[in-house]
Amino acid sequence: MSAWHAPCPRACPARPRCCPARTLAVRPGVAPETFRFQLATQTRGLCWDPRAGARDPACLTMGPLSREAWAQRLGAFRASPSAFMAGADGEDLGRDLLSDLRSEKLSEQTKVSLLALSLEYPAQLWPDVPAAEAAATSLLDILVLLPPRPSALRRLLLLAATTVLASGGVLGPTSGASCRLLPLLLGLATGRDVGRGFGPISEQRPLQTTACECLRELESCKPGLLGGFLGLLRSQLGQEGPIQPLSLLLALALRNTLVVQSRSGAGLQGLLMAGVSSTGGGTWDWTLVKEGHAHLQPQAPCWPATEEGACGLAMLEPSPEEVRELRASVAQLLDTSYLLTPVAQAQLLWLLGWALRGLRGQPPALFKPQLVRLLGTAQLTLLHAVLALKAAFGEALFTSQDEALLLRRLTLAAQHPALPLPTHLFYLHCLLSFPENWPLGPEGEEAAPLLLVPQLCRGLMPSLLHDPMVLLSRLHLLCLLCAEDEEEEKGPFQNLQWYLEELLDGLRQRAALDGGPRALATLCFQASYLVASCLARQPMVLTPLIQGLAQLYQARPVLAPHFVDFLDRVGPELEEPLRMVLRQEVVSRPGRDEALRWHLQMLAKVAEGDAQSATLSFLQAAAAHCANWGLQEALLKVCRALLREGGGAGLADLLQALARQLEDPDGRDHARLYYILLAHLAGPKLGVALGPSLAAPALASSLMAENQGFAAGLIVQEALAPIQLSVGPQRASGPLPVLQLQVEAREPVYSLELRFLVEGQLYAPLEPVHVPCLCPGRPAHPLFLPLRPRQPAPARLEVQALYTTPTGLTCHAHLPPLPVNFADLFLPFPQPPEGAQPGFFEGLWDSCLPKGAESRVWCPLGPQGLETLVSRHLEPFVVVARPPTSYHIAIRLPPNSMLLLRLEAPQVDGVPVALRTDDWEVLPLVGDYLRGLAVTE
């Protein structure tokens, strides 16, 4: 006997079940691997893992994992599948799952969880073709070895094997697992192989349903896979068994076979008349699969006009006998369709509609008996299927009376007051996209259906009380009716136009409310764009729309960005007159208006060379009030827009004045450059010089060629941020909260200026932070940004960097926003004299009421206890400490609020906290902060 030491390495792939280091006695003449296998099989609970042994022969693995261990492992995988698979345990998860499915020690419920994981993540568990093939084979082996008692695993094993084959790309004639699974599924679906080997009689129907679902999935992946078994499936349809899965399977196989045969130019070749033959020991016919290799979309809800050409669906010319069999099959499916669920009926109608649509000279009269039942349906899926059939066959299937009935049903249903929002929008969408039998006008042009008269839609008028989506849909329908009535010069047009103007006026009034929500302004511009798109050729509608938008800008100039975006999207019929009206509205304002920044932004969009005198007068008056950098840049953007229009003597005088009086050096350089361009370049060359790039195309002017580098040096260029900014640890001291910033440079940066902006009025304006020089690799000192909150609330800081590169260029870049958390605003109270802390805290505690608020919060504790939580997060604010049972904490919240906490005796999983504050609005923030302490710990 010799001793052979077998330490278990830490990197062992089977580490979750790895044995401790031990010494094994090896008999002479026996290989260590053989001896280990014999020892493992004779030891209770131990088994040899040959895959792990191939890397390290010393590794013994325990038996199956317990339910708790699997629950922990699956939880870690579901939390982040990619991270788990990249770890040490990820590579063996699929192998361990298949191994433990064979174990009798695991409960059936645990095995169901394992199979559910294989259904959700087959590509992650078995990523390559050999692994997927082996996994499918193993799942089939487990299925065969199940005992004949009732079990919830049979259906899941069938689904898992099908999923692995489909997702792993294994399905094919060369796959052994495919050759085992397909005959099994077909036999189960047709009710011939359900017997003693696959469970009791009570599982026959569920297994048959599951087999049909699996075959549908495989047929969808490989169109034509079941083409040779259409007759077999059709013969089973009238027998005992589940009707819905067999009907959907036969319809899908029939549709795919017609498409595949049309591509090859062949007919049905008697496939629907095939007899019932056994497939247990024969080979599967893959001929149709190879011809129909292109993937089809069996779930598509409608037929686009180009779908036939895209799918290669040619018109078949079957023989009379094949036509009779095909129509008989379709009639058989339709006759039993009322037994299916609404969703299944809709899919069946779509599949059969496609099948008949591809037959040359075959009218879709087979659907006529179903229309009597379906035209009165209340199921949305069936109504959608009927509209899809109408779009496909038109007047060949639907008469004008059917069309009028459908429109009346849709309009009346859309007016029901108790409809849920999605259902309401569905009916409106059906009306807006209604497929007419004989549509007028060019193809693709929006128009209301001819039979949809205004009297029928009287209850579908939009209102300000409607949900925004419903309002826009109803407004769209109203615009189509207005366009239809105006063309026909009917009387109701005046009433519809008046209603439309009243609605838009109400939307503009809501958008003009000072401080109103942004959603109201967005809805107003969406409605205006919809009206401008549908009624672009009707001046009777566009004129009041333009006047109303001008009044909206006059009332609320802060909506200038919305107007700029609106002008970029509308057509020329509305854009040109609206630009002129907005320009007149802006230049009529005094240059010292408090909304100057918005006026300049609007003027940069609407400025034109034909009206430069009024624009220049406004700019000259505004220049004296452009004190900060942002206003100066906006002013220069307007000058740039005027330069593109050709400029003039007045613009040259203005640029000279700006080059002298602007405070910002960049602004003065811009003005000087624009003056040089205006003085030396003609109109066409000036437009090229002010294009996106000054370097391309090359200019013919020798003066500009020499000064291109100089001009580039004077322009502030936008670039990617060369620095990274982050928030450092909190500093709770001083009269104001201070945000500590850590800055890292990826390239040398000089004269860095960081500008911070907080949206809204929560904080006072923040001062910029200046850094003379930053170099990569050198430690940078932390930056301190004083915060001046007007309310104790968290915020997001928009950050912009202005800096100089080593080549002398001035650039600006936008950095990711920085969060200001609620805890970043905490400040301590002045330290009371020694011994006076309890009285100081009680005085603060009593002063909060009755004007303030009091509450109690449960604060979860992390694994390290109350003392650790307080020392990490609340140490600077502790006034009275009686560890480990009680802490009194006083926090000052700028500008003039306070927060007092009593942390009482900790419990097993948390600590009760009594709190008082003189500002009740901070209570939700305090609750979120305390509940999040255990998470951040």
Summary of the structure (lengths in Angstrom):
residues: 937
radius of gyration: 38.2
end to end distance: 55.2
largest distance: 111.2
contacts: 2842
relative contact order: 0.03
helix: 55%
strand: 12%
